Amino acid sequence: MATHHPVLIGAPRGLARSPRPWLLQRSDDDFLPATLADLRSTAGRERLRALRARALDGQGTLKLFQPIQRQFHLALLETWCDTAGEPRLDPRRVQAAGLVLRRIGTDGRAEGWMKSGGRIHGWLPLTRVGGADADPLPGQRSQRGLTGVPDIDRQLAAFTHAQPDSALEESTIPLYLAPPDVCADAGQSLYYGLVPTVSSEISEADDAFAAAPGTDFGPRSAAFRDHLVLALQGRAMGLPRSGQTITAAWLKDSEQADADAALTRFVLLLRQLASEFDAFGSGGAPILQALASLQLPLVLRSGEVQPRLVRADQFLQQAHAVVLQQQPSGLEMPATWPAMGTAAAQRLLDALHAAMQGRFAAVKGKRGRFDEPGARYQLRAFVRLAPEGACPARILWGEASEPFVIAAWYEGAGAPPVQIALPDPSDKALLGALKPSVAFVVPPSLQSLLSGSSKKLLDGEGQSSNFGLTWICSFNIPIITICAFLVLNLFLGLFNIVFGWMFSMKICLPFPKIPPKP
């Protein structure tokens, strides 16, 4: 039986003897020609050794950066024959070469970024496509296991195509063969590829509503129950200002520093139902149904013996309209909020948890390729070799790179900061030359609000009107930048009292003012 001679893939032997890709971190804009030039000579390869990606996170994991941080990462590889003398592999034998970027799942197993039929399925276990050594292309995978007997192969192909995951394609990163003169000078078959650390691709799969590993946040868990207001836990709760008429002013009263705790808790109840669970929206019916069995007693009036009752769901709907939506009403505050029975409380918790899952799906949206905070990734190179004599085409894999994380966009990477020159506000001649460069179309309601009393606006008492004219207000962008810079410094001074940001976020160094050229 004919067999291929062994072929190896790994870091360029002039840099290291390693079956893993050699990862570079470069900050120069024209990094690709510089890298190819350095591959030609011994001195250049020494520079490439110094440019190896070495940054680590707090856990000691390799850290790569994003282009917004003005850092770029290249993977360098070489292919050679594992025979006497270890000669370079003839590039004409390579049908295709590439990298796969895989995520390490919570169970430690690698996951691939999968697509099929023009749809992006996101991160899926590699077991779905046959394991870590399976060909990324479904067409190539379907050739595996063929017997050469037409009838049998047709049945095998039909069986393979009937499998739900047979069309999954793992996303790949192209590896490019270095120019012939570079390979000739180095005496090696060299490949390079740009390592992506950002992506605009969004998975079509909904993001799962799940707590952190090891944390129970189900409807019966203590963590879920304890974050709820007492009334939503099914427990008794005191109500503020019992027997009084609820008014829209209660919302502002609850925000005062000396606000009654019962009033603050009641407003929190309404806010939690409205914002967290959308109980008063289109999907809130199950929550209101779970509350409908609870009767709230009203304060006894003069001469009354039997207390009047109001259903909890109806009361909360009306209270939401008055307090949060600021609508007029004659709604009366009940005397107390009684405890619910065990079964009724569990039904309420189940309805709240289900509503939270729906709310999460609506606001969380779809997950991007690199959106998982702290996720670890690996690169793995492959070459697809052309048929050799009686030997069929085959795919050859190198070893996976060491695990790495991708730095958040706001982290510093050591690159010098971008400088923005601000105009001198004291230079009257310069300010006269700054013409408006952006215009805002201001609707009548906003213009009337801004035209009113500044003090009332700051106190939250500004009034707007839909009657009037639409205005077009033009500004100069550098002036807007100066205003933003002044406001930034004011707030930095305030926040520095609490967070101590100033010494790490603001570094000011004096330098002589450059006189204008004559």
C-alpha positions in Angstrom: 0.0 0.0 0.0 1.4 3.4 -1.0 2.0 5.9 1.8 3.0 9.6 2.0 6.4 10.5 3.3 6.1 12.4 6.6 5.8 16.2 6.5 6.0 18.5 9.5 4.6 22.0 10.1 5.6 24.4 12.8 7.5 27.6 13.7 10.2 28.6 11.2 13.3 26.6 12.2 15.4 29.7 12.0 13.3 31.1 15.0 12.6 28.0 17.1 12.2 24.3 16.9 8.6 24.1 17.8 5.5 22.5 16.2 3.5 25.6 17.2 3.0 28.8 15.2 5.4 31.6 15.9 3.3 34.6 17.0 4.6 38.1 16.4 3.3 41.4 18.0 4.1 44.4 15.9 3.1 48.1 16.2 4.7 49.4 13.0 2.2 50.3 10.3 4.1 48.6 7.5 4.7 45.5 9.5 4.2 42.9 6.7 7.1 44.0 4.4 9.3 44.4 7.4 8.6 40.9 8.6 9.3 39.4 5.2 12.5 41.3 5.0 13.6 40.1 8.4 13.0 36.4 7.4 15.8 36.6 4.8 18.8 37.0 7.2 20.1 35.9 10.6 20.1 39.4 11.9 16.5 39.8 10.8 15.4 36.6 12.5 17.0 37.9 15.7 14.7 40.9 15.5 11.7 38.6 14.9 12.6 36.7 18.1 12.5 39.9 20.0 9.1 40.7 18.5 7.5 37.5 19.7 4.1 38.1 21.5 4.9 37.9 25.2 2.3 40.0 27.0 0.5 38.1 29.8 -2.7 38.7 31.7 -3.1 38.5 35.5 -3.4 34.7 35.3 -0.2 34.3 33.3 -2.0 33.6 30.0 -0.7 35.0 26.8 -2.5 38.2 25.8 -3.0 39.5 22.2 -4.3 43.0 21.4 -6.8 44.5 19.0 -6.0 46.8 16.0 -7.6 49.8 17.9 -4.7 49.4 20.3 -2.3 49.8 17.3 -0.9 46.3 17.8 -1.0 43.6 15.1 -0.3 39.9 15.3 1.2 37.7 12.6 1.6 33.9 12.7 4.7 32.5 11.0 5.1 28.9 9.9 7.3 26.6 7.9 6.7 23.2 6.3 9.4 20.7 5.8 9.9 16.9 5.1 10.6 14.7 8.1 13.2 12.7 6.1 17.0 12.7 6.1 18.3 16.2 6.0 14.9 17.7 6.7 14.5 19.4 3.3 11.9 22.1 2.7 8.6 21.0 1.4 8.0 21.9 -2.2 5.2 24.5 -2.1 3.7 23.0 -5.3 2.6 20.0 -3.2 0.4 22.2 -1.1 -3.2 22.7 -2.3 -4.1 25.1 0.5 -2.8 26.3 3.8 -4.5 28.1 6.7 -5.2 28.6 10.4 -8.2 27.9 12.5 -8.8 30.0 15.6 -10.6 28.0 18.2 -12.1 28.8 21.5 -11.5 26.7 24.6 -14.8 25.9 26.1 -15.7 25.7 29.8 -15.1 22.0 29.7 -11.6 22.5 28.3 -12.6 21.2 24.8 -11.9 23.2 21.7 -14.8 24.9 19.8 -14.8 26.1 16.2 -16.6 29.1 14.7 -19.0 27.4 12.4 -21.0 28.4 9.3 -23.3 26.6 6.8 -25.5 27.7 4.0 -24.7 31.4 4.5 -25.7 31.3 8.1 -23.3 31.7 11.1 -23.9 29.2 13.9 -21.3 30.5 16.2 -19.0 28.5 18.5 -19.8 24.8 18.4 -18.0 21.7 19.7 -15.6 20.2 17.2 -17.2 16.8 17.9 -20.0 18.1 15.6 -17.6 17.9 12.6 -15.6 14.9 13.5 -13.0 16.1 16.0 -10.1 18.5 16.2 -8.3 16.9 13.2 -11.3 17.0 10.8 -11.0 19.1 7.7 -12.6 22.5 8.1 -14.4 22.1 4.7 -17.4 19.8 4.5 -16.6 18.9 0.9 -13.2 17.6 2.0 -14.6 15.8 5.0 -17.1 13.9 2.8 -14.2 12.3 0.9 -13.0 10.7 4.1 -13.7 7.0 4.3 -14.5 6.5 0.6 -13.7 3.0 -0.7 -13.2 3.6 -4.4 -16.2 1.4 -5.2 -18.7 3.7 -6.9 -21.9 2.1 -5.6 -20.7 2.0 -2.0 -19.3 5.5 -2.2 -22.6 6.9 -3.5 -24.4 5.3 -0.5 -21.8 6.6 1.9 -22.1 10.1 0.4 -25.9 10.0 0.6 -25.7 8.9 4.3 -23.1 11.7 5.1 -25.2 14.4 3.5 -28.3 13.3 5.4 -26.5 14.1 8.7 -27.6 17.5 10.2 -24.0 18.6 10.8 -22.5 17.5 7.4 -22.6 21.0 6.0 -20.9 22.7 8.9 -17.8 24.6 7.8 -15.2 25.8 10.3 -14.0 29.4 9.7 -10.4 29.5 8.5 -7.7 32.2 8.3 -5.6 32.0 5.1 -1.9 31.4 5.2 0.1 33.0 2.5 3.3 31.6 1.0 6.2 34.0 1.4 7.5 35.4 -2.0 9.9 33.0 -3.8 12.9 35.2 -3.2 12.3 35.3 0.6 11.9 31.5 0.7 15.1 31.1 -1.4 17.1 33.4 0.8 15.9 31.6 4.0 16.1 28.2 2.4 12.7 27.4 3.8 9.0 27.1 2.7 7.6 29.9 4.8 4.0 30.9 5.4 2.4 33.9 7.2 -1.1 34.9 8.3 -2.7 37.8 10.1 -4.2 36.7 13.4 -7.7 38.3 13.8 -8.5 39.7 17.2 -11.7 41.5 16.2 -14.7 40.4 14.1 -17.9 41.9 12.9 -19.5 38.4 12.6 -22.5 37.8 14.8 -23.9 34.3 15.6 -27.5 33.7 14.6 -28.0 31.6 17.7 -29.6 33.3 20.7 -27.4 34.0 23.6 -28.2 31.6 26.4 -29.6 32.9 29.7 -27.2 31.3 32.1 -25.5 32.1 35.4 -21.8 31.9 35.9 -20.4 28.3 36.2 -21.2 26.9 39.7 -23.9 29.5 40.4 -27.6 28.6 40.6 -29.9 31.4 39.4 -33.0 29.4 38.7 -36.5 30.4 39.8 -36.2 28.5 43.1 -32.6 29.6 43.9 -31.8 31.8 46.8 -29.8 34.1 44.5 -32.8 34.8 42.3 -35.3 35.1 45.2 -33.1 37.4 47.3 -32.7 40.0 44.6 -36.4 40.6 44.5 -38.5 43.0 46.6 -40.2 41.3 49.5 -43.6 41.4 47.8 -42.3 39.5 44.8 -40.8 36.9 47.0 -44.3 36.1 48.2 -43.6 37.6 51.7 -45.6 40.3 53.6 -44.5 43.9 53.0 -45.4 47.1 54.7 -46.9 49.8 52.4 -46.3 53.6 52.7 -49.0 56.1 53.4 -51.8 53.6 53.7 -55.2 54.9 52.9 -53.9 58.0 51.1 -54.4 58.7 47.4 -51.4 57.8 45.3 -50.1 60.7 43.2 -47.4 61.2 40.6 -45.4 63.3 43.2 -44.6 60.1 45.1 -41.9 59.2 42.5 -39.9 62.4 43.3 -40.5 62.0 47.1 -38.9 58.5 46.9 -35.8 60.0 45.4 -35.1 62.4 48.3 -32.3 61.7 50.7 -34.7 61.5 53.7 -37.3 59.4 51.8 -39.4 56.9 53.8 -38.0 53.4 53.4 -41.4 51.9 52.8 -42.0 54.5 50.0 -38.7 53.7 48.4 -39.4 50.0 48.6 -42.8 50.4 47.0 -41.4 52.4 44.1 -38.7 49.8 43.7 -41.4 47.2 43.4 -43.0 49.0 40.5 -39.7 49.6 38.8 -38.6 46.0 39.2 -41.8 44.8 37.7 -41.7 47.3 34.8 -38.1 47.3 33.8 -36.7 43.9 34.8 -39.8 41.8 34.0 -41.9 43.9 31.7 -44.9 42.9 33.7 -47.0 45.8 32.4 -46.0 45.1 28.7 -47.2 42.6 26.1 -45.4 39.7 27.8 -46.4 40.3 31.4 -49.7 38.4 31.4 -48.3 35.3 33.3 -46.9 37.5 36.1 -50.2 39.4 36.5 -52.1 36.1 36.5 -49.9 34.9 39.3 -50.6 38.0 41.3 -54.4 38.0 40.6 -55.1 35.6 43.4 -53.7 37.9 46.0 -56.2 40.3 47.6 -54.9 43.6 49.2 -57.0 45.0 52.1 -57.8 48.7 52.0 -57.9 50.8 55.1 -61.2 50.6 57.0 -63.3 53.8 56.7 -65.5 55.2 59.4 -68.4 52.8 60.0 -66.9 50.0 57.9 -66.6 46.5 59.5 -65.7 44.4 56.5 -62.5 45.6 54.7 -62.6 46.4 51.1 -60.3 44.4 48.9 -58.4 45.1 45.6 -56.6 42.5 43.5 -52.9 42.9 43.5 -52.5 42.7 39.7 -55.1 45.5 39.1 -53.6 47.7 41.9 -50.1 47.4 40.5 -51.2 48.2 37.0 -52.9 51.4 38.1 -50.0 52.3 40.5 -47.5 51.9 37.7 -49.5 54.3 35.5 -49.7 56.9 38.3 -46.2 56.8 39.8 -43.9 55.8 36.9 -45.9 57.1 33.9 -47.0 60.2 35.9 -50.7 59.9 35.0 -53.5 61.4 37.2 -55.6 59.0 39.2 -57.6 58.6 42.4 -56.0 55.3 43.4 -56.0 54.5 47.1 -53.0 52.9 48.8 -54.0 49.6 50.5 -53.4 48.9 54.2 -50.8 46.2 53.8 -49.3 43.6 51.4 -50.1 40.2 52.8 -47.9 37.1 52.3 -48.8 34.6 49.6 -49.3 30.9 50.1 -46.3 28.6 49.3 -47.8 27.3 46.0 -48.8 30.8 44.8 -45.4 32.2 45.7 -43.7 29.5 43.6 -46.0 30.2 40.7 -45.0 33.9 40.9 -41.3 33.1 41.1 -41.6 30.8 38.0 -43.5 33.5 36.1 -40.9 36.1 37.0 -38.0 33.9 36.0 -39.6 33.1 32.7 -40.2 36.8 32.0 -36.5 37.5 32.9 -35.4 35.0 30.3 -37.5 36.6 27.7 -36.3 40.0 28.7 -32.7 38.8 28.5 -33.2 37.5 25.0 -34.6 40.8 23.9 -31.9 43.1 25.3 -28.9 40.8 25.1 -29.2 40.1 21.3 -26.8 37.9 19.4 -23.2 37.2 20.5 -20.2 38.2 18.4 -17.2 36.0 17.7 -15.0 37.5 20.4 -17.6 38.9 22.8 -17.0 36.4 25.6 -15.0 38.2 28.3 -12.0 36.3 29.4 -12.4 33.6 26.8 -9.3 31.7 25.8 -8.4 30.8 22.3 -5.8 28.8 20.3 -4.5 28.9 16.8 -3.8 25.7 14.8 -2.2 25.6 11.4 -2.9 23.1 8.6 -1.8 22.4 5.1 -3.8 20.4 2.6 -1.4 18.3 0.5 -2.1 17.4 -3.1 -2.3 13.7 -4.1 1.1 12.0 -4.4 1.3 9.1 -6.8 -1.2 6.5 -5.6 -1.7 8.4 -2.3 -4.8 10.6 -2.1 -4.9 14.2 -0.9 -4.7 14.6 2.8 -4.7 17.3 5.5 -1.8 17.8 7.8 -2.1 19.6 11.2 0.4 21.3 13.4 0.1 21.6 17.1 -2.1 24.2 18.7 -0.6 27.4 19.9 -0.4 28.1 23.6 -3.8 29.4 24.9 -4.3 33.2 24.7 -6.8 35.8 25.6 -7.7 39.0 23.7 -7.3 42.2 25.6 -10.3 44.4 26.0 -10.4 47.4 23.7 -9.9 49.8 26.6 -6.6 48.3 27.8 -3.4 50.0 27.0 -0.8 48.1 24.9 2.2 50.4 25.3 1.6 52.3 22.1 2.1 56.1 22.4 -1.2 58.0 22.8 -2.8 59.8 19.9 -2.4 63.6 20.2 -5.2 66.0 19.5 -4.2 69.7 19.2 -6.8 72.0 20.7 -7.1 75.6 19.6 -6.0 78.4 22.0 -9.3 79.9 23.4 -7.4 83.1 24.2 -6.4 83.7 20.6 -9.2 86.0 19.3 -7.9 85.9 15.7 -7.9 82.1 15.6 -11.3 81.9 17.2 -12.7 84.2 14.5 -11.5 81.7 11.9 -13.3 78.8 13.5 -16.5 78.6 11.5 -19.4 76.2 12.3 -18.7 72.8 10.9 -21.6 70.8 12.3 -25.3 71.6 12.6 -28.1 70.1 14.8 -31.7 70.2 13.8 -33.5 70.9 17.1 -37.2 70.0 17.3 -39.6 72.6 18.9 -40.1 70.6 22.2 -36.3 70.4 22.8 -35.7 74.0 21.8 -38.5 75.3 24.2 -36.9 73.2 27.0 -33.5 74.7 26.4 -34.8 78.2 26.1 -36.4 78.1 29.5 -34.9 78.8 32.9 -31.6 77.1 33.4 -32.2 76.8 37.1 -35.5 75.0 36.6 -33.8 72.8 34.0 -31.1 71.8 36.5 -33.8 71.2 39.2 -35.7 68.9 36.9 -38.6 71.3 36.5 -38.0 72.4 32.9 -41.1 72.5 30.7 -41.2 71.7 27.0 -43.8 72.5 24.3 -44.4 71.0 20.9 -45.5 74.5 19.6 -43.0 76.7 17.9 -40.3 76.5 15.3 -37.7 73.9 14.4 -34.2 75.4 14.9 -30.9 74.6 13.1 -28.0 75.3 15.5 -24.5 75.2 14.1 -21.3 74.7 16.1 -17.6 74.4 15.5 -16.2 70.9 16.3 -13.0 72.1 18.0 -15.1 74.3 20.3 -17.2 71.3 21.2 -14.0 69.4 21.9 -12.8 72.2 24.2 -16.1 72.1 26.1 -15.9 68.3 26.4 -12.3 68.6 27.6 -13.3 71.1 30.3 -16.3 69.0 31.4 -14.1 65.9 31.5 -11.6 67.6 33.8 -14.4 68.8 36.1 -15.9 65.3 36.4 -12.5 63.7 36.8 -11.9 65.9 39.8 -15.2 64.8 41.3 -14.8 61.1 40.6 -11.2 61.2 41.8 -12.6 61.7 45.3 -14.3 58.3 45.1 -12.3 56.2 42.7 -8.8 57.8 42.8 -8.7 57.9 39.0 -6.6 61.0 38.5 -3.1 59.6 38.8 -3.7 56.8 36.3 -6.0 58.5 33.8 -4.6 61.9 33.5 -0.9 62.6 32.9 0.0 66.2 32.0 3.6 67.2 31.1 4.7 70.8 30.3 6.6 71.7 27.2 7.6 75.1 25.7 5.0 76.7 23.6 6.0 76.6 19.9 5.9 80.1 18.5 4.0 80.5 15.2 6.1 80.6 12.1 6.4 84.1 10.5 
